[in-house]
């Protein structure tokens, strides 16, 4: 047996490293740099799949071109169908048998899905039994086929093997009954204006045969062999039919007035109503009509038929010069968002097309029905009467349209959930930000979920093995979060987006594997990301960074500071630091994840020139840090030398004198301060002093032309306090707290009757300065701690330590004092409202009289 310690020591010495470096590989707290940064092994590149993550020169992919003839009897819900499949064997293999899938068999009482469906509570469970897909006729190259049905799959034994480069024609006649409750991806919605018939998986289709597994049997529904769709759908003449593909015969199925509106709508950029529910649509005298649809790059489709549809449409121009008919069809009584969803669809499609690659299909259809949300090439079906799955109709539309890219055009194996739902949710987040729409989730909620201590399966777990309770988080939330952090924190948007676009272009209408994506991103971005894939995809690694120590160089704030950071758990991530100085300057430091490649600790020097008010690790709370208690250093809590020669009154008088003098402050009749923070200065904090010694405080969020009042306080003879524009009842203690927090200069009231004011007998080290600590306990029982710089007299910080919850802020840090109209005002105010996240505000307006 090899002595591994001895072998590793020899290796380190051979590479020129000393033994102390080897000792640092195994820190006491459990982080192992060697394990974290070990290479991830990918399958060897070959002629089909290159080492750089693109299809190789020998890449091949089979093809299935489908012609479907379908008829719907609405009374019996019977669907009669015939499909002709031209199957092209582009593989180097001779195929002696073929596999097809017919998902409708899941509704048979003896199907695997029926037997596995829980009695209740399953979204995709089978609630109604049918005969499944009943095969009436099956020909292979015009001869009766030797086939066997096995659950949802059909195996065809070929009398004559299908050679490489050859084609075979399959002809299947069949029928089935459309279930009313179709496992949340097909069914019948009953409305007062007629039924909405939603048809998915309407024909037996080919399984994927690829270079990774051969025949992909028992795959999920999104792994589809690319080909073409030609659909002729016959239905009663009073029904509107829409779905996958461009409508090829509008003149044959619409009255002249409807036809005119249809052509005007899809040629224009503004949504218009083509048809209102109840309006006659069919040419006079017709009993049935056949709607003809064609889509050149689609292996499957969804269609819907109804008399109840409102029908809105417009045309969407794409970057490649095409104009795509964009349509929304929904019954009366639908959620009010449906009235504007066609316009939203166009904006969504254009945004995706501009950021990644043009929309891949020839039409875009959104149908309001009884399905939570499902997508197929060029079409999506959503719940009609409510927002669903915690999303708005806009959010669900954004998600289902996103599937046009992932996992329909980029047709990876959707058994790996992150390649389908995860990558789609990621582009949904960016699209929502671009269009100012609701995102899939709040980032804070995602971070909170990630920092729960419960053990979970890695997100690279195959679909069937993901625990149902974790499906949403592991397939949607965590992978999309990983891609967002890879883009914004690791690679940067420019590098990530370039690599991601190259991946999309390389694998459009092809079948990438997970390692193709990993290699494509690494090669195009020029980065070894083994540490990232391992932590986020292959393990349930967690993150915990912290600030271990902060010291001034030679003990002098003017000479800079040393910051020592620590990584305590298995996940390495980049370091994002914000260092704030008392003089108002701040420093942003971004360190790559490789600072953790050799050790669990890292020390850096920051060239500060004044006392540091705070060091913040991950200041925007972007990372899922398990313990944020050591992510902030405020240089506080340390007791220094004592000084019993000064009184609290003297400290307060010195502060008032330093900022302008007590006489000037008491004579101040009115004043206005406005501070702003956040992206685009969207957060506003305002304080006013009104004539008569009344005061006010407000915080609001400005988005475009809209103002959202977050908190508002008015203090005069009485007190009014509101939160999110709703009046709030406050207790006497809370009113006392608000009067103090809303005052411009609360020190003017410190020594009023009933207050207790105490000066600590020791100096405190707070925000890097030697400070006096004055504690004020009001007559109502509230306590405030205020810190004043011993050198300048300026207030550095105040904290609410009183009864109940802080209504305006936990703490307030003041820095970058400047003189405005004879009064020194902090140009920077950092508020901590709830004990977690700081928000730094910059002074924009100050006026007085």
Secondary structure by P-SEA (a helix, b strand, c coil): ccaaaaaaaaaaaaacccaaaaaaccccccccccccccccccccccccccccccccccbbbbbbbbbbbbbbccccccccbbbbbbccccccccccbbbbbcccccccccccccccccccccccccccccccccccbbbcccccccccccccbbbbbbcccccccbbbbbbbbbcccccccccccbbbbbcccbbbbbbcccccccccccccccccccccccbbbbbbbbbbbbccccbbbbcccccccccccccaaaaaaaaaaaaccbbbbccccccccccccccbbbbbbbbccccccccccccccbbbbbbbbcccccccccbbbbccccccccccaaaaaaaaaaaaaaacccccccbbbbbbccccccccccccccccccccccccaaaaaaaaaaccccccccccccccccccaaaaaaaaaaaaaaacccccccaaaaaaaaaccccccccccccccccccccccccccaaaaaaaaaacccccaaaaaaaaaaaaaacccccccaaaaaaaaaaaacccaaaaaaaccccbbbbbbbbccccccccccccbbbbbbbbcccbbbbbbbbbbccccbbbbbbbcccccccccbbbbbbbccccccccccccccccccccccccccccccccccccccccaaaaaaaaaaaaccaaaaaacccbbbbbbbcccccbbbbbbbccccccccbbbbbccccccccbbbbbccbbbbbcccbbbbbcaaaaaaaaaaaccccccccccccbbbbbbcccccccccbbbbbbbbcccbbbbbbbbccccccccccccccccccccccbbbbcccccccccccccbbbbbccccbbbbbbbcccccc
